[in-house]
Amino acid sequence: MIWTCTILLSTNCEGDEMARITCPYCFASMPRRAVQFRCQGGAPGRGKGCPPRVDEALARYLDSTVAATLPPVFTADGRRQRATCPSCGQETFRRVCPECHNQLPAQYCETTSKIVALVGAKNAGKSTYIAVLLHELEHRLGAELNTSLVACDDRTIDRYHNDFARPLFNEHRLLPTTQSAATAIRWPMVYLLTRRRRRLMGVRDTSLTLVLFDTAGEDLDRRDSVDLHLRYLIAADAIIFLVDPLELPGAAADTRAEARAVAGVDSALSSPLEVIGRVTEVLRSANELRSGQRLRVPLAVALTKIDALQPRLERQSPLHRPRPRTGTLDLTDREAVHEQVRALLHGWNAEGLETFLEHNYGQYGLFGLSALGGVPRNGVIASGGIRPYRVEDPLLWLLYQFGMLDGVRR
């Protein structure tokens, strides 16, 4: 599953002449001025607008002419929030990507973005992680970090409630496996996360546009599939890579028997090292790196289902402790968790994963988390309910890397 996360200091589209924007749908990059507009069309009380017609660019993206029959797109200064249609004279606020002609959320256009991709092999728990992370951001984390999380469009609201929140939090059942990008169009979920911070010069709001985009695990199983479906990785400014510890050869002995039984490890699936290797190959090729050069994109590698490992960890392990709730990134805790996960990898004879990261990434962090906090039974959440543990750690580390969250050392 791949997601994107856009981080920014709030800026107006009418500003910087050189500012660029990345489409959250096709991931094309363009100057803000190049963003186009779609005519509002005719409607009662709005006058006679342009009639709908087949939008060829949008039809190619949707693979449908019916859904792409809309009023026409025209060129104007995309840095502005409104433009006048040259054909009918109607004013419109609908800004669209000049490549795929999908409508861009208004809030998305008002900020400079950095994209964070979430990847992982099948069974890594990507969909569940996304659902729980969003829930935590809306509730507990929002209060701690003094943030608000707002969906940028109706499609995001509908998809979160229907595909994530309802089955997981209301019906207490596990989320279905994500369909391959070869068989289904998946829309990203776009959120605006705003944080109020006290500074020497007073209170200041900073914003993060969080674009969540998921890809089926099998889309990462072959190099040709990665190249076809994950080209948007090239646009990523940071990556979160989820690893199911049961997919690591030496980890099974350290996990609870019931967790191993539920997981049912499939030997036909790609190993975590194979998956991150394919992703890294795409990134290195796109950045034209030579041997010995490392990627500059920050990478957070998180072991999921850490609750299955906790009984075998030493009592003083930092993975037995919750993250300190300080509204900042506790750097002492961050380093302790990194070293604990590093020790686990070496104890499982999986140090090759860290060696690969060291050779290819200039900056990476190791994490341990659990989205559910317990082992599900027959596709149903455990009786104790959802008890997330450290799901926010990778995102907070990336916020710190981007200068949106302060770090403190105890």
C-alpha positions, 0 to 999 in steps of 0.5 A, spaced: 500 500 500 502 506 498 500 513 501 502 520 500 503 525 505 504 532 503 507 537 508 508 544 508 508 551 510 501 554 508 502 559 502 497 562 497 497 560 490 498 567 488 505 567 490 511 564 488 512 564 481 517 558 481 512 554 486 510 547 483 504 542 485 504 535 485 497 532 483 495 527 488 491 523 483 496 522 477 502 525 481 504 529 475 508 535 477 507 542 474 508 549 476 502 552 480 501 557 474 499 551 469 494 548 474 487 549 469 480 550 471 473 547 469 467 551 467 462 550 472 457 549 466 449 551 466 445 550 472 438 554 475 440 561 478 447 560 475 446 562 468 447 558 461 454 555 462 458 551 457 455 544 455 458 537 458 462 534 453 467 528 453 474 530 457 479 525 453 484 526 459 479 524 464 476 519 460 483 515 460 484 516 467 478 513 469 477 508 463 470 511 462 467 516 458 460 516 462 464 519 468 468 524 464 462 527 460 463 534 464 464 541 462 470 543 458 477 545 461 480 551 460 487 555 461 488 560 466 492 563 472 492 557 476 495 560 482 489 564 483 482 561 486 477 563 481 477 564 473 472 566 468 471 561 462 472 564 456 467 561 452 461 562 457 463 568 461 461 564 468 466 564 474 469 558 476 473 555 482 474 548 480 481 547 479 484 541 475 490 537 474 492 539 467 495 532 465 489 528 468 484 533 469 481 530 476 479 536 480 484 538 485 481 540 492 481 547 494 486 546 500 491 542 496 492 548 491 493 553 497 499 549 500 506 547 498 507 539 498 511 534 500 509 527 499 510 521 503 509 514 501 506 508 505 509 501 502 509 494 504 508 487 502 501 483 502 499 482 509 503 487 512 497 490 515 497 497 511 489 498 510 488 497 518 494 501 519 491 507 515 485 506 518 487 507 525 492 512 524 487 517 521 482 515 527 488 517 532 490 523 528 482 525 529 482 524 536 487 522 541 493 525 537 489 531 535 488 533 542 496 532 544 499 536 538 494 541 538 492 539 531 485 539 527 484 534 521 479 535 515 478 531 509 479 535 503 473 532 499 467 528 499 470 522 496 475 522 502 469 522 507 465 517 503 471 512 502 474 513 510 467 511 513 465 506 508 471 502 507 475 503 513 471 506 519 465 502 518 468 495 518 473 496 523 470 501 528 463 500 528 462 492 525 469 490 529 471 486 523 478 486 519 478 490 512 478 486 506 485 485 502 486 491 497 484 490 490 490 490 485 491 497 481 490 493 475 483 491 476 480 497 480 481 505 480 483 507 487 482 514 489 487 517 494 484 520 501 486 527 502 486 531 508 489 537 511 492 537 518 493 544 521 497 545 527 498 551 532 505 552 535 507 557 540 513 561 537 517 567 540 514 571 535 507 569 537 502 563 535 503 560 528 499 555 524 503 550 520 499 545 515 500 538 512 496 536 506 496 528 508 494 524 501 493 517 503 494 512 497 493 505 497 496 499 493 495 492 493 501 488 496 501 484 489 503 490 486 509 490 489 511 482 487 514 483 480 518 488 478 514 490 472 508 491 476 512 496 480 514 500 474 507 500 472 503 501 478 508 505 483 511 510 478 508 515 484 514 513 488 518 518 484 514 523 487 515 521 494 519 526 499 519 520 505 517 513 505 514 509 511 515 501 510 511 496 514 514 490 515 510 484 518 515 480 523 512 474 521 515 474 514 522 475 517 525 468 517 528 468 524 522 472 527 517 466 528 520 463 534 519 470 538 512 471 536 506 468 540 503 461 537 496 464 536 499 470 532 503 465 527 496 461 527 492 467 524 498 470 520 498 463 516 505 465 513 505 464 505 511 462 502 509 465 495 509 472 498 515 476 497 520 477 503 520 484 506 527 485 503 525 483 496 519 488 496 523 494 499 529 492 494 524 493 488 521 500 491 529 502 492 530 500 485 525 505 482 527 510 486 535 510 485 533 509 477 529 515 477 534 519 481 540 517 477 544 515 482 551 512 481 554 506 486 555 508 493 550 514 492 544 514 497 537 516 497 536 523 500 529 521 502 527 519 509 525 512 510 521 509 516 521 502 517 516 499 522 515 492 524 507 491 525 503 487 530 509 488 535 504 486 540 505 479 538 513 480 540 512 483 546 511 477 551 518 475 549 522 482 550 526 484 556 522 487 561 526 494 560 525 494 553 522 501 550 517 497 546 514 495 553 513 503 554 508 507 550 510 513 547 511 519 552 505 524 551 509 531 550 506 534 544 514 533 541 518 528 539 522 525 545 529 523 541 531 519 547 525 514 546 526 515 539 533 512 539 531 507 544 526 504 540 531 504 534 536 500 537 531 495 540 528 494 533 535 493 530 537 488 535 531 484 534 533 484 526 540 482 528 537 477 533 533 474 527 539 474 522 535 479 518 541 484 519 541 484 511 535 488 511 538 494 515 545 493 511 541 494 505 538 500 508 544 503 510 547 502 503 541 505 500 538 511 504 542 517 507 536 517 513 532 512 516 529 510 522 526 503 525 520 503 529 515 497 532 507 498 532 501 495 533 494 498 530 490 493 533 493 491 539 491 484 539 490 478 535 484 478 531 480 471 531 476 469 524 476 476 521 473 479 527 477 484 532 479 481 539 474 482 545 478 487 548 477 492 542 482 496 538 488 498 542 493 502 538 500 502 540 505 507 537 502 507 530 503 515 530 511 514 531 513 514 524 509 520 522 511 524 528 518 522 526 517 525 519 514 531 522 520 532 526 524 531 519 520 536 516 521 541 521 513 541 523 514 538 530 520 539 535 524 534 538 526 534 545 532 530 549 531 527 556 
